[in-house]
Amino acid sequence: MATNILSTSESIARPTSISSGPRLDHAIHPLGRWLFLAVLVGGLAYAGISIATDTAQVGETLAGGAFAFLALALLIALGFEFVNGFHDTANAVATVIYTHSMPAPLAVVWSGFFNFLGVMVSSGAVAYSIVTLLPVDLILNVGSVGGFAMIFALLLAAILWNLATWAAGLPNSSSHALIGSILGVGLANQLIGGADGTSGVDMAQVWKVLSALAFSPVVGFVGAVVLLLVMKRFLRDRKLYEAPEGQTPPPRGIRALLIGTCTAVSFAHGSNDGQKGMGLIMLILIGCAPTAYALNRTMPESATPAFVESARAASAAYVAHADGVPADVAAARARVTQALKSRHVADPGVFGALATLSGDVSTRIGGYGSLGKVPAAATPNLRNDMYLVLDTTNLIVADKSVQSRFTAQEITTLKSYGSHLEQGTRYIPLWVKVTVALALGLGTMVGWKRIVVTVGERIGKTHLTYGMGASAELVAAATILLAVRYGLPVSTTHILSSGVAGASVANGTGLQRRTILNMALAWVMTLPVAMLLSGGLYWLLLFVAHALGY
């Protein structure tokens, strides 16, 4: 069936009513190629130097083989963001290209730059909402053979599906592919590890993410319909609702509007999609160089007293609702781990275990003086304990049945404690942001043509008008930025393509049925195909690793 998608998408005819398509065959200046190569090499060199510096500062020396393995993993993760750039960001430039507001070469460079900025100002909330989809076993043992097999499998599966849909010219979602890949490795891990249901993905988080992915295209479609109708009601400039004439750029004001909306979508795309690669890169770094990256060693020593105090207050809140506080830290750790895996936290025994673990964490950090002074040997264990307490605390705060047992002040105390734990474990180093931003930005500048043609010519039955392009992009940018605000991964591709479809309907021009059906089919197939690919790759990589004696 996937083959049918590829073949039928190539046979979609261009609508006869398109007046004059844009030039998409501009030759690239030789200087541009050299600049592209220089930025690419410079970004990779910056990443390598940063890793060497960070590990040297904490006394962790990577062997040649470990460094090569880390480099390969990072290249694959950055490759995902590169493919994401030309696959997804092509949607952002389609409207300015097809309304002749900007020539194609300038548009893709412009979009790439603002993708870069979007990544650089992102908070990391979306990054860790992706990471929390992964099985607890992987998070706690990311440096194991199984952990690396999962990371490689899900990244390779997402890249393969993205390349397949790009080759077909279908605006499919990189976010959708990545989430499907995560589900695939999670379910495969559960099947391989046992049928007790404790080794799979967090289904509550899965439904939250999938709801955002499913709902956001509806927002894009309906929002574009409403916005274009409102624009027609209050903005009476006839030029705004006409298709371009020949290769003539739009009037100055309309051109500024369209460039502004393209900029907003590019920036929003970077701030959301760029974070997905960040979270996976952090997992890779934690697995290969835990001493340097498992804890946020950049936290100032002055923040330690506040952290210790919040941990003690949270521990007291847990003690008040526990049926006993175990003295054995190892037993408490095992109890919390099991509760987090099974997602069953409404248990006084769990509260007691959390009190013990929280007290131990605060004692250790208080004794060291700061996270930056935690010894190398203690880093992985402390990081895992902080992760266990953080995610279990987040579950308790979100659980309505559990909330009824705690006072409002205690819930506030637990939330504050969770914030301190996040600052210590969930962070993104500057060099990771820079390299991901470069990968996404550079990816925007290549391979964009196929998706641009589909968005510009094969969704609506007529040429895009200025108003159609502006309404679709305004709604897309607003929806993506709202998702960033709440830490939700969404699909730029689905939102903007739906916006273009909505604008076409509002304009009374109709849609090309075959394109819409193929896009819908690709959307429906992405999850199962990505799951099968990643699950199969995960099994294969584990088989090869075990055959080699790892």
C-alpha positions as a printed Julia matrix, in Angstrom:
550×3 Matrix{Float64}:
   0.0     0.0     0.0
   2.93    2.32    0.73
   4.08    1.78   -2.84
   0.69    2.96   -4.1
   1.11    6.18   -2.15
   4.44    6.86   -3.76
   3.25    6.14   -7.26
  -0.06    7.95   -7.13
   1.43   11.07   -5.59
   3.81   11.4    -8.51
   0.95   11.19  -10.98
  -1.09   14.03   -9.51
  -1.6    16.56  -12.24
  -0.98   20.26  -11.73
  -4.2    22.24  -11.62
  -4.94   23.86  -14.94
  -6.01   27.14  -13.37
  -2.59   27.96  -11.91
  -1.54   31.18  -13.6
   2.23   31.08  -13.48
   4.27   28.89  -11.24
   7.4    30.17   -9.52
  10.92   29.4   -10.64
  12.22   26.47   -8.65
  15.34   25.76  -10.69
  17.6    28.63   -9.6
  21.26   27.67   -9.81
  23.14   27.76   -6.52
  26.1    30.13   -6.48
  29.42   28.31   -5.88
  30.08   30.58   -2.89
  26.82   29.39   -1.35
  27.96   25.78   -1.55
  31.24   26.61    0.19
  29.44   28.57    2.91
  27.03   25.69    3.43
  29.92   23.24    3.75
  31.84   25.58    6.08
  28.88   25.98    8.43
  28.25   22.22    8.41
  31.87   21.34    9.21
  32.1    24.17   11.73
  28.99   22.96   13.57
  30.28   19.39   13.79
  33.7    20.61   14.96
  32.02   22.78   17.6
  30.1    19.75   18.88
  33.26   17.64   19.05
  35.26   20.33   20.86
  32.4    20.94   23.31
  32.17   17.24   24.19
  35.93   17.02   24.69
  35.9    20.13   26.89
  32.89   19.07   28.97
  34.24   15.59   29.66
  37.73   16.9    30.46
  36.33   19.38   33.0
  34.75   16.58   35.04
  37.67   14.2    34.65
  35.85   11.78   32.33
  38.02   10.48   29.5
  36.29    8.87   26.54
  38.15    6.04   24.86
  38.54    6.21   21.1
  35.86    3.59   20.51
  33.4     5.27   22.87
  34.0     8.64   21.23
  33.47    7.14   17.76
  30.25    5.47   18.93
  29.05    8.76   20.42
  29.92   10.59   17.18
  27.91    8.08   15.12
  24.89    8.39   17.42
  25.02   12.19   17.29
  25.34   12.18   13.49
  22.21   10.05   13.2
  20.31   12.32   15.62
  21.43   15.43   13.75
  20.57   13.66   10.5
  17.0    13.35   11.75
  16.87   17.12   12.35
  18.46   17.76    8.93
  15.79   15.66    7.2
  13.17   17.35    9.37
  14.41   20.69    8.03
  13.85   20.04    4.34
  10.81   17.83    4.93
   8.77   20.04    7.28
  10.07   23.56    6.73
   9.25   23.4     3.04
   5.69   24.03    4.17
   6.68   27.4     5.62
   8.22   28.7     2.39
   5.59   27.38   -0.04
   3.29   30.38    0.32
   5.94   33.09   -0.14
   7.35   31.22   -3.14
   3.99   30.62   -4.81
   2.83   34.2    -4.24
   6.16   35.47   -5.65
   6.81   37.36   -2.4
  10.35   35.98   -2.28
  12.45   34.06   -4.8
  12.92   30.42   -3.79
  16.68   30.59   -2.93
  16.2    33.6    -0.66
  13.06   32.13    0.91
  14.73   28.9     2.02
  17.77   30.72    3.43
  15.47   33.18    5.22
  13.38   30.34    6.64
  16.49   28.39    7.67
  17.8    31.39    9.62
  14.56   31.84   11.56
  14.38   28.09   12.21
  17.81   28.52   13.76
  16.58   31.34   15.99
  13.5    29.35   17.01
  15.67   26.48   18.23
  18.0    28.79   20.12
  15.27   30.43   22.21
  13.38   27.18   22.95
  12.97   26.09   26.56
  13.4    22.32   26.24
   9.89   21.51   27.51
   8.92   19.82   24.23
  12.21   17.91   24.22
  11.47   16.21   27.51
   7.82   15.6    26.7
   9.17   13.42   23.86
  11.72   11.74   26.15
   9.04   10.83   28.72
   7.3     8.75   26.06
  10.16    6.27   26.26
  10.05    3.27   28.59
  11.33    3.8    32.13
  13.84    0.98   31.55
  15.49    3.03   28.79
  15.59    6.24   30.8
  17.21    4.52   33.78
  19.61    2.37   31.71
  20.2     4.56   28.67
  23.87    3.55   28.54
  23.06   -0.14   28.18
  23.0    -2.17   24.96
  19.2    -2.05   24.98
  19.21    1.71   25.53
  21.44    2.42   22.55
  19.58   -0.11   20.4
  16.35    1.77   21.12
  17.82    5.18   20.28
  19.37    3.98   17.0
  16.21    2.08   16.02
  13.77    4.92   16.59
  15.97    7.52   14.87
  16.66    5.33   11.82
  12.98    4.39   11.48
  11.86    8.03   11.61
  14.49    9.06    9.05
  13.58    6.24    6.66
   9.87    7.08    6.71
  10.55   10.79    6.32
  12.74   10.13    3.29
  10.12    7.83    1.76
   7.34   10.42    2.04
   9.69   13.18    0.85
  10.53   11.14   -2.25
   6.79   10.93   -2.91
   6.36   14.68   -2.39
   3.94   14.08    0.5
   3.96   16.62    3.34
   4.1    14.04    6.1
   4.97   14.87    9.72
   8.43   14.26   11.19
   6.88   14.53   14.66
   4.34   11.85   13.78
   7.11    9.57   12.47
   9.27   10.08   15.56
   6.43    9.39   17.98
   5.46    6.27   16.03
   9.08    5.11   16.23
   9.14    5.66   20.0
   5.94    3.63   20.38
   7.45    0.86   18.26
  10.6     0.45   20.34
   8.58    0.73   23.54
   6.19   -2.04   22.57
   9.04   -4.18   21.24
  10.88   -3.69   24.53
   7.78   -4.8    26.4
   7.38   -7.92   24.26
  11.03   -8.86   24.56
  11.29   -8.02   28.25
   8.11   -9.75   29.35
   4.35   -9.41   29.31
   3.96   -7.77   32.72
   3.25   -4.42   31.15
   5.95   -2.63   33.13
   8.52   -2.17   30.36
   6.46   -0.37   27.76
   5.7     3.26   27.01
   3.8     5.67   29.25
   0.35    5.44   27.68
  -0.98    8.48   29.56
   1.75   10.61   28.02
   1.2     8.91   24.65
  -2.48    9.87   24.61
  -1.61   13.42   25.62
   0.86   13.75   22.75
  -1.33   11.97   20.2
  -4.28   14.18   21.17
  -2.21   17.26   20.39
  -1.1    15.76   17.06
  -4.68   14.85   16.12
  -6.35   18.06   17.29
  -3.86   20.58   15.88
  -4.64   19.94   12.16
  -8.33   20.5    12.92
  -7.36   23.82   14.5
  -5.32   24.63   11.39
  -8.19   23.85    9.01
 -10.98   25.55   10.97
  -8.79   28.48   12.0
  -7.78   29.21    8.39
 -11.41   29.03    7.23
 -12.55   31.45    9.92
  -9.6    33.82    9.54
  -9.93   34.11    5.75
 -13.68   34.78    6.05
 -13.0    37.44    8.7
 -10.33   38.99    6.51
 -12.74   39.16    3.57
 -15.29   40.83    5.82
 -13.04   43.55    7.22
 -10.07   43.84    4.84
 -11.54   44.92    1.53
  -8.35   45.26   -0.52
  -9.23   43.34   -3.69
  -5.57   42.52   -4.39
  -5.37   40.47   -1.19
  -7.74   37.86   -2.61
  -6.29   37.59   -6.1
  -3.73   35.15   -7.44
  -0.35   36.57   -8.54
  -0.1    37.8   -12.1
   2.8    36.18  -13.89
   6.01   36.56  -11.89
   5.03   39.97  -10.49
   5.57   40.33   -6.71
   2.56   41.42   -4.64
   2.1    45.04   -3.51
   4.54   46.14   -0.82
   2.17   45.85    2.16
   0.91   42.41    1.16
   4.44   41.25    0.49
   5.51   42.37    3.98
   2.54   40.47    5.46
   3.45   37.24    3.67
   7.13   37.47    4.53
   6.11   38.11    8.14
   3.87   35.04    8.26
   6.58   32.87    6.67
   9.01   34.15    9.3
   6.57   33.34   12.09
   5.99   29.78   10.86
   9.73   29.18   10.44
  10.48   30.49   13.93
   7.63   28.45   15.44
   8.75   25.32   13.61
  12.27   25.68   14.98
  11.05   26.29   18.52
   8.91   23.11   18.45
  10.5    20.6    16.09
  14.08   21.46   17.0
  13.47   20.32   20.55
  12.66   16.76   19.52
  16.22   16.09   18.46
  17.55   17.83   21.57
  15.89   15.39   23.92
  17.23   12.38   22.05
  20.72   13.88   21.89
  20.65   14.37   25.66
  19.79   10.68   26.1
  22.76    9.77   23.89
  25.08   12.04   25.87
  23.85   10.68   29.21
  24.47    7.14   27.97
  27.96    7.78   26.57
  29.26   10.43   29.0
  27.11   10.31   32.15
  29.6    12.15   34.38
  29.47   15.23   32.16
  25.81   15.26   31.14
  23.64   13.27   33.55
  23.36   16.25   35.92
  23.17   19.97   35.26
  26.6    20.92   36.54
  26.1    24.53   35.45
  23.66   25.13   38.34
  25.31   27.62   40.72
  26.33   26.54   44.2
  24.07   29.27   45.58
  21.02   27.26   44.37
  21.88   24.25   46.56
  20.33   25.48   49.86
  16.98   26.14   48.14
  17.06   22.7    46.55
  17.85   20.97   49.83
  15.09   22.87   51.61
  12.51   21.99   48.94
  13.53   18.3    49.15
  13.13   18.3    52.93
   9.72   19.99   52.72
   8.55   17.47   50.1
   9.86   14.59   52.19
   7.86   15.87   55.19
   4.72   16.07   53.03
   5.19   12.46   51.94
   5.85   11.28   55.5
   2.54   12.8    56.62
   0.65   10.46   54.27
   2.86    7.35   54.45
   2.21    4.12   56.31
   5.87    3.9    57.22
   9.22    5.19   56.02
  11.68    2.48   54.92
  15.2     2.93   56.24
  16.74    1.02   53.34
  17.35    3.37   50.39
  17.71    0.46   47.96
  14.29   -0.91   48.95
  12.76    2.56   48.6
  14.32    2.94   45.16
  12.9    -0.4    44.02
   9.43    0.53   45.33
   9.41    3.88   43.52
  10.76    2.3    40.31
   7.97   -0.25   40.28
   5.34    2.44   40.98
   6.65    4.57   38.12
   6.69    1.64   35.7
   3.15    0.59   36.57
   1.89    4.2    36.91
   0.24    3.29   40.25
   1.35    5.95   42.73
  -1.72    6.3    44.98
  -0.18    4.16   47.7
   0.99    5.17   51.2
   3.87    2.73   50.76
   5.02    4.69   47.71
   4.77    7.95   49.68
   7.04    6.49   52.36
   9.54    5.31   49.76
   9.56    8.76   48.16
  10.21   10.33   51.54
  13.25    8.08   52.04
  14.58    8.64   48.54
  14.01   12.42   48.67
  15.79   12.62   52.01
  18.74   10.66   50.65
  18.96   12.85   47.52
  18.92   16.08   49.57
  21.53   14.71   51.99
  23.9    13.73   49.19
  23.58   17.0    47.26
  23.85   19.04   50.47
  26.98   17.1    51.38
  28.61   17.7    48.0
  27.71   21.39   48.07
  26.39   21.56   44.5
  25.63   19.37   41.5
  28.88   20.52   39.92
  30.82   18.84   42.73
  29.14   15.43   42.55
  31.9    12.8    42.05
  31.99   10.88   38.8
  31.22    7.55   40.46
  28.1     8.93   42.17
  26.66   10.77   39.15
  24.65    8.01   37.36
  23.06    6.74   40.59
  22.13   10.23   41.81
  20.71   11.18   38.44
  18.5     8.06   38.35
  17.21    8.72   41.86
  16.38   12.33   40.97
  14.62   11.13   37.82
  12.59    8.56   39.74
  11.49   11.09   42.34
  10.74   13.77   39.73
   8.53   11.67   37.47
   6.74    9.97   40.36
   6.11   13.35   41.98
   4.73   14.67   38.69
   2.34   11.72   38.54
   1.17   12.38   42.09
   0.58   16.07   41.44
  -1.46   15.24   38.3
  -3.48   12.4    39.88
  -6.87   13.69   41.11
  -7.4    10.79   43.51
  -3.99   11.39   45.08
  -4.46   15.15   45.26
  -7.47   14.71   47.54
  -5.17   13.24   50.2
  -2.8    16.21   50.24
  -3.47   19.8    51.27
  -3.17   22.65   48.79
   0.03   23.76   50.53
   1.51   20.28   50.24
   0.7    20.13   46.52
   2.43   23.5    46.08
   5.44   22.13   47.97
   5.61   19.06   45.71
   5.38   21.22   42.58
   8.22   23.41   43.81
  10.3    20.32   44.53
   9.59   19.03   41.03
  10.79   22.32   39.54
  14.09   22.06   41.43
  14.55   18.46   40.26
  13.89   19.51   36.65
  16.54   22.22   36.87
  19.04   19.6    37.98
  18.27   16.87   35.44
  16.42   18.31   32.46
  18.6    20.85   30.73
  20.01   21.48   27.27
  23.66   22.64   26.9
  24.18   25.59   24.59
  26.25   23.6    22.11
  23.43   21.04   21.7
  21.03   23.86   20.82
  23.49   25.35   18.35
  24.21   22.08   16.52
  20.53   21.11   16.34
  19.68   24.62   15.13
  22.34   24.36   12.42
  21.14   20.91   11.33
  17.54   22.11   11.09
  18.47   25.38    9.4
  20.8    23.77    6.86
  18.24   21.06    6.16
  15.75   23.76    5.25
  18.03   24.86    2.42
  18.09   21.52    0.56
  15.51   19.08   -0.7
  12.58   21.47   -0.17
  11.29   21.48   -3.74
   9.11   18.34   -3.67
   7.07   19.39   -0.64
   6.79   23.0    -1.83
   5.24   21.85   -5.1
   2.68   19.69   -3.28
   1.63   22.48   -0.9
   1.65   25.16   -3.58
  -0.03   23.27   -6.42
  -1.67   20.04   -5.32
  -3.92   20.87   -2.37
  -6.25   23.54   -3.74
  -7.66   23.54   -7.26
  -6.47   27.07   -8.0
  -3.34   29.1    -7.44
  -2.79   30.36   -3.89
  -4.01   33.91   -3.35
  -2.19   36.24   -0.99
  -4.99   36.05    1.56
  -5.05   32.25    1.48
  -1.33   32.04    2.15
  -1.42   34.62    4.94
  -4.38   33.06    6.76
  -2.92   29.53    6.61
   0.44   30.65    7.95
  -0.92   32.95   10.67
  -3.04   30.14   12.08
  -0.16   27.65   11.8
   2.32   29.91   13.6
  -0.14   30.72   16.41
  -1.06   27.04   16.91
   2.57   25.86   17.02
   3.66   28.6    19.43
   0.72   27.78   21.7
   1.82   24.13   21.7
   5.37   25.22   22.59
   3.93   27.16   25.53
   2.43   23.96   26.94
   5.35   21.68   26.01
   3.41   19.71   23.38
   5.0    18.33   20.18
   2.88   19.13   17.13
   3.31   18.81   13.38
   4.07   21.91   11.34
   3.33   19.88    8.22
  -0.16   18.81    9.27
  -1.15   22.18   10.68
  -0.02   24.21    7.67
  -1.27   21.74    5.05
  -4.64   21.72    6.82
  -4.54   25.51    6.89
  -3.96   25.67    3.14
  -6.86   23.24    2.65
  -9.07   25.34    4.94
  -8.16   28.53    3.12
  -8.98   26.86   -0.21
 -12.4    25.85    1.09
 -13.07   29.33    2.49
 -12.05   30.82   -0.85
 -14.62   28.62   -2.63
 -12.03   26.99   -4.87
 -12.25   23.42   -3.56
  -9.62   20.77   -2.98
  -7.83   18.22   -5.12
  -9.37   14.99   -3.9
  -6.49   12.68   -4.79
  -3.9    14.75   -2.96
  -6.04   15.04    0.16
  -6.69   11.3     0.16
  -3.0    10.49   -0.27
  -2.04   12.92    2.5
  -4.68   11.43    4.8
  -3.53    7.9     3.97
   0.09    8.82    4.66
  -1.0    10.4     7.96
  -2.89    7.26    8.98
  -0.07    4.93    7.9
   2.75    6.84    9.6
   2.17    5.47   13.09
   1.91    1.76   12.2
   4.71    1.9     9.6
   7.08    3.78   11.92
   6.2     1.4    14.77
   6.92   -1.66   12.62
  10.17   -0.19   11.33
  11.48    0.85   14.74
  10.35   -2.32   16.5
  11.96   -4.49   13.82
  15.18   -2.47   13.87
  15.29   -2.64   17.67
  14.99   -6.44   17.6
  17.62   -6.69   14.85
  20.11   -4.43   16.65
  19.66   -6.36   19.9
  20.15   -9.65   18.03
  23.36   -8.4    16.39
  24.68   -6.97   19.68
  24.03  -10.21   21.53
  25.57  -12.24   18.7
  28.72  -10.11   19.03
  28.82  -10.79   22.76
  27.59   -7.43   24.09
